Amino acid sequence: MGAFVISRRFNDEYKFVFTSRKGKVIFTSLSYELRFECEEDIERFKKTIEFSKFLKFKGSGGKYFFKLMLNDVHFATSRKYTTELLLQKGIKEIMTYASKAEILDFSSNESIFEDEEIFEEEEVE
C-alpha cells in the first residue's frame, strides 16, 4: 500500500519519504526542525492530495524527476527515474495509495528491535 517513513537527516533535522508498495522511495520531503511538523504535513497532504501539483523535470544526466507542490509550495522531490513512463507510474502510485498510507516513525535513536540474547554454548567434556 505504501508508507510514509519519518527519519532523521545527518544534521539532526527530520524528513519523511513516501515509499511504494514494493518499498522503493518515491519522494523525499524537505527538512523539518521538529518531528511533529513531519506528521502534520503528512496528514495535511493525505487530506488534500487532490490539490497536489507535480512539476516534471529532466535533469542534465537525462533522468526524470518531479517536484511535488502542495498549495503552490514545494513540498517534496522525487527520486530520479530513467524514463518518463516510470515517473508517471510513481505519480500514479502516490495518487492511488498516499491518502491511505500508514506513517512509520524511525526517527528515534532507540533500537526498534529488541536485542537478541546471545547464548554461548558451554563445552561439554
Residue pairs with C-beta under 8 A, 6 or more apart in sequence:
1 21
1 97
1 100
1 101
1 102
2 18
2 19
2 20
2 21
2 26
2 93
2 94
2 97
2 98
2 101
3 18
3 19
3 101
3 102
3 103
3 104
4 16
4 17
4 18
4 19
4 42
4 98
4 101
4 102
4 103
4 104
5 16
5 17
5 18
5 19
5 103
5 104
5 105
5 106
6 14
6 15
6 16
6 35
6 38
6 39
6 42
6 103
6 104
6 105
6 106
6 107
7 14
7 15
7 16
7 17
7 106
7 107
8 14
8 15
8 107
9 15
9 31
11 31
13 31
13 32
13 33
14 31
14 32
14 33
14 34
14 35
14 37
14 38
14 107
15 28
15 29
15 30
15 31
15 32
15 38
16 28
16 29
16 38
16 41
16 42
16 103
17 25
17 26
17 27
17 28
17 29
18 25
18 26
18 27
18 76
18 94
18 98
18 101
19 25
19 26
20 26
20 90
20 93
20 97
21 93
21 97
24 79
25 79
26 78
26 79
26 90
26 93
26 94
27 66
27 68
27 76
27 77
27 78
27 79
27 90
27 94
28 76
28 77
28 78
28 79
29 38
29 41
29 75
29 76
30 74
30 75
30 76
32 38
32 41
35 105
35 107
39 103
41 75
42 103
44 70
45 52
45 70
45 75
45 98
46 98
46 99
46 101
47 99
48 70
48 71
49 94
49 95
49 98
49 99
51 70
51 71
52 68
52 69
52 70
52 75
52 94
52 95
53 68
53 69
53 70
53 72
54 66
54 67
54 68
54 69
54 91
55 66
55 67
55 69
56 64
56 65
56 66
56 84
56 87
57 64
57 65
57 66
57 67
58 64
59 65
59 80
61 80
63 80
63 81
63 82
64 80
64 81
64 82
64 83
64 84
64 86
64 87
65 77
65 78
65 79
65 80
65 81
65 87
66 77
66 78
66 87
66 90
66 91
67 74
67 76
67 77
67 78
68 74
68 75
68 76
68 77
68 78
68 94
69 75
78 87
78 90
79 90
81 87
81 90
106 112
